[in-house]
Amino acid sequence: MNASPNLRPGSRPGDPTGTAGSASLSLDERQRRLLALLLAGHTDTSAASRLGVSPRTVTNILRLLMDRLGVHNRFQLGVALGSRMRPDGGQPPGRAPVRPVTPELSTRP
């Protein structure tokens, strides 16, 4: 069985860093620049033009990231990258934990 070139020894699919549960993900300069352009609202074609690559290369970069993170579409990629890039490990700022409503606190008769 061949090991995936994107995984380090001891890692598992969806964990490209080899440290399960780690919030870090190493990106090369081109990947960081592409993500910054897409976050700024550029299309794949516009981002490709600014990076000096073909739109197909942009697609391939995004597919590589999806494979490394074990996600299946761009939305999932955005969520996965967003949670890894947040300094607090993915928790929204200023959000208090939600308490469940208990029956004795309900105002319904």
N, C-alpha and C positions, 0 to 999 in steps of 0.2 A: 504494500500500500504506500503510495507516495504522499508525503506530507505537503500541505499547502504552503507555497512560498510566502504567504502573507502571515502565517502563524509562527510564533516562536515555540521552541520545545516547551511542553508543559502547559501550553495554552489550549483553548478550545474554540470551536467556531463561534463567532460573535464576540470573541475576546482577543483582538489582534495584539494586545500589549503583552499577553502572557501572564497577566496579573488579574485573575478573575475579580470582578467587582471594582477594579480601578476606574477612576473617573477620567484618567488621562488618555489621550490618543495622539500619537505623534503624526503630524502632517508635514509634508514637504512644502517648500515655498510656493510651488505652483498650485498645490491643493489649497493652501491658505488664501492665496490671491483669488482663486476661482470662487471659493466660498464667500469671500468678502464681496466680490462683484455680484454674486447671486443674491446675497443678503441685501445689497444696495438696490436690488430690483432689476438688474440686467437679465436679459434673456440668455439662453445658452449661446445663441449666435453672436450677440453683442459681447458677451464675456469672452467667447473664443476670439473674436476680432481684437479685443483689448489685450489678450494674452499672446496673440500671435500664433494661435493654433487653430485647427479645424473644429467645427462644431462636433464632429465625430469624436475628437480627442476629449472634448468636454464630457460627452456622454460616457466615454470610457473611464475617465477619472471618477465620475459620479458612480458608475457601476462598481469600480474597484472599492470605493468607500462603502457602498452598500454591502458588498460581499464581505469586507473586513468587519463590518458591524453586525452582519447577520440580519439585515433588513431587506424588504422586498420592493419598496417604492420610495419615491422622493419625499413624501410626507414623513414616512418612518425615518428616513435618513435625517431630515431636519430635526425631528424630535430627539433622535439618538445623539446627534451632534450637539444640539442645544443643551441637553442634560449633561454631556461630558465637558462642555466648554464653560458651564457655570461654575464659579468658584465655590459655591455651597453644595455642589453635588447634585443639582437639579431641583432644589426647593425654590419655589417662587419667593421673592423678597417680601417681607412684611405679612406673610400669610400665617395666621394662627391655625393650629390643628382644628379640624372640624369635629365637634362633639355630636354624637348621635342623639336624636331626640328620644327621650325615654317616655313610656306611656304615662307615668305620673305627672310629667310636665306638660302634657298635651292639654289644650284648652277645649278640646271637643268633648261634649257630654257622652 
